């Protein structure tokens, strides 16, 4: 099951609501072809009308207040302990106190209380953590950025060692790959890893590469690439690194650069959804990620409007295992 928290007028999407709504509808349509979809809506009737054509057997719409739409960061994170699922409801504070998050921080709690997640147990770690800040290989290795997880506005009470201990305790990881470099202009998250580098399997990482030495990102992303080249798998081998196309720069109306990235793909049952931005590199990105996931259908989703609010496809989604009702 994949969660989306729908945009509404009482959010930062107010001026772009007509443009962004079709993007969310397209995402729900695409996911519903392969698995169940959970939609959190401020106005259930409005969203029901928008999604009336989607298979109702695979669609659950729940009324719940929200500040914004970034389910990757306010959604619950699922782990398994002795074969049983546990829903971790980490604290969400608006990416280090940058934006209001009082409603978003209660969404997972509310959904759990209402039985949306079935009989799964829920824990509340007293740690601020966004899903977009972490990437794992599913075998105990965690990839992240120090810029984000060591932000003083997230967990100022935790040292670097204590941060690793907390991640080990709650997520069960035992290896850490830390990036000290890497950013995208326009990003509000302090370099979330899901905009920069992603595991495509336990031995391979797809990452953002900037080949233009005149681009403002060139030096920083070159340093990030060198860090990735220095990383080793659990077996001691270098990772197979897959550079992703560098999209033609996208800009907002006021001239600031937007954080377009093909690293923000979403893996679902039988498919991988890839954000596109109406730029020439879109086709190559679909090709590259198709080679990374040869056993999955590759589906491009036009996410140009999402980067107007500095996120993309992976950022608006959160996956969960099938729950027992």
N, C-alpha and C positions, 0 to 999 in steps of 0.2 A: 504494500500500500504506500502511496505517495501523498503527502500533504501539500496543499497550496493554501495560502492565506490571501483571500481576494482583495484587490485594491478597492478603495471607496473614497468618497469625496472628502471625508474628514481625515485626510492623511496628506502626505507630501505629493500624492498623485492627483490632487484636486485639479490642477491645470492641465493634466495629461490623461485624465480618466478615460476619455473617449478613445484615445490612441492606445493606451496600455491594456484595456480590457480585452480586446481581441487576442492579444498575446497570451494572456492567462487562459482564455478559452481554448486557444490552440494547444497549449501545454496540457490541459486537462484532456482534450480530445486525443492527443498523441499517447499519453500514458494509459488512458482507458482502453486502448486497443490491446494492451498487454497485461494490465493488472488493475486492482482497485485504486480509487482516488478518494481522498478525504479533502473536502473544501471547507475552510473556516470562513464564514461570511458575516459581515456586519448587518446585511439586509438579505435574509434568506430568500425571500420571494424574488427579489431582483436577480440573484444568482441562479435560482431555480429556472427562471425564464431564459437566462443566458445559456444554460447548460441543458435545456429540455431535450436536445437532440442526442445527448450523450447517453450511452447505455446506463439505465437507472440501476441495473443489477450491480454495476461496478462503481456506483457513485454514492457517496455519503456527504450531505451538506449539513453543517452544524452552525447555528447562530452563536457567535461569540465576539465580543468587542476586541478590536485590535488597534494598535497605533499605526502599524505599517504592514508590509507584505513579505518580509524576509524570513520565511519559514525555516530555512537552513540554520538560522541563528537563534530563533526563539523556540524551535521545535525540540522535542525530546530526542535523546540519543539512546539507542537500544544496544545493550550488551547481553551476553549470555553467560550465566553462572551455573555450572554443573548441568548444562543443557536446558536451563530455564531462562526465558527472556526477562530482563529487568529494564525498565524505562528510567533513564537518568534525566532528571529535570534540573539541569544546571541553571544558575542564575544568569539572566540576561540584563545588561545595563546600558543598552543602546550604544554598543561598540566603544566602551570606555567613557560613558557619560556624555556622549556627543548629542544624542537625540532622545526624546521621551520614549520610555519602554515599559511604563507601569502596566499597561494592558497586555502587551505582548508577553511580559514575564509571567502572566497568569494563564496563558492559553493552554499549555500542556497540563497544568494542574486541573483546569476546568474540564478539559476533554477526558482526563483520567477519571475524575469524579463522576462524570456522566456516563461512564462505561464504554466510551468510544474505542478504547484500546483493549476491551475484553477483560480478562482476569489477570493480566500481567501486573507484577509488582512494580511499584514506583519508589525511587529513592531521590532525595533532594541533597545533592552535594553542595556544601556551602562554598562553592567555587564559581566564579564567573567564567563561562566558556561558551563560545559560539561554535556551531557545527562546521562553519566555513573555515575555522581556524585550524582544524586538524584533518589529517589525511592518513589512513592506515592501509597496510597491505593485507590485512585480515589474518596475519600470522605473527602479530606481536610487535611490529615496527610502526612507529609513529613519525610522520613528517610534518614539520610546522616551521613557523618563523619566530625568532626571538622578538622582533618588532611588535608582534601582536601579543603573544602570550606573556611577555614580560612588561607589557604596558602598565605604568603605575596607576592608571585609572581602572584597571580590572581587578587585580589581586595584589595590592601593595603589601599585604601581610605575608606573602609567600616569596621566599628566595628562589633562585633558579633551581637549586636542589629540591626544595620543598614543592615546587611546581611539578618537577618530574615525579616526585613521590606521589603527589595527588593524582596525576594522570595514570600512573601505574596502578594505584589503588582502585580507581573507578573504572578505568578502561581496560585494565589487564595487559597493557603493553609493557615490554621489557627492553626495547631498543628505541633510541631517539636519534632522528636525523634533523638537526637544527640548521635552518638557513638564516644567516645574518644579513643577507643582501636580497634585493628584489622588491620592486614596487611597481605600481601602475599609477600614472597621473589621474587624478579624479577619484581615487579610491578613498573611502571613508573608514575602512576597517583596520588600518594599520597593517596592511599586507597580509590579508587572509591567504592561506596556502591554496585555496581552491580557485584563486585567480592566477596562480603562478606555476604550480607543479602538481601533478596527480599520478598516483600509481595506476598503471593499466594492467599490471600483473605483479606478483611479488618480486620479479627481477627487472621490471621496466618502469620508467617514469617518463611521462609526456610533460613537456615544460614550455614555457613562453621564451622564445628566443628573438632578440631584436638584431637583425643583420645590418641595420642602417647606422653607421657610425656618426651620422649627423643628428640622430634622434636623441632626445633628452634621456631616454631610457637606456641607451646603449651601454654605458659604463657600468651601471648598476646591474643590469641583467647579464652582462658578461661575467661579472663577479659571481652572480648567482649560478651561472652555468659552470664555472670553475668549482664552486662548492659541490654541485651535483656530481661532477666528474670525480670528486674526491671521495664520495660516499661509497660504501661497500655493502653488499647484501649480507645476510646472516652467514652465508657460506664463505664470505671473504672475497667475492668477485665484484668487479665494477658493475653498476647498473647499466642496462641497455637504455640509453637516453634517446628520446624521440622529440626533436624540436618541432614545435607547432608553428604554423604560418603566423607572420606578424601582420595584423590587419592594417589596412590603410587608416590613418588617424581619423577619428570621429570627434566632432566638436559640438558643444551645446550652442544655443543661440547667443549666449553672452561671451562665447569665444573660448571657454575653458575646455580642456581636453577630457574626453570621456574614457573610462577604463574598459575598452573592448578587449576581450580575451577568449580564445577558444579552449582554454583550460577549464572553463566553467561548464563542462559537459555533465550530463546526468546519466548514470547507468541504471537501467531498470530491467525487469524480466524480459529477456529476449531482444533488447534493443539498447542503443545508446542515443540519447537526444543531444544534439550539438547546436549551440547558439550560433546564429549567423547575423550579419550586420549590414547587409546590402553593400558589400565591398567586394572587389575582385578576388580576394583571398578565400572567400567562403567555400568555393568549390574544392580548393586544395585542402582546406581543413577537414571537410567531410571525407575526402579521400584518405588523408593521413589517419584519422581516427577510425575509419573503416578498416584499415590495415591493422590497427591496434586491437580491434574487436571483430575478427573475421567470422565469429559464430553469432553475431548479433546484427540486427537490422540497424542501419544508421539513418536517423531522422533529423533533418535540419529544421530548426524553429527560428523564425525571424525575431530576434531579441534586440533590435536596434533601439526600441523605445525604453527597454529596461535599463540600459546604461545611462539614460538621462537622469536616473536616480542612483547611478553608480553601482549597480549590481547586474547579474545576468541570470541564466537559466538555473544553474545549480543553486544559486543564492535564494531563489524563490521556492525551493522544493525541500522536502525532507522525507526520506524513505523509512518505512517500518516493515518488520516481518509480518506475516499473516497472524492475526490475533484470534484466539479462541474466545468466542462470545459466551 
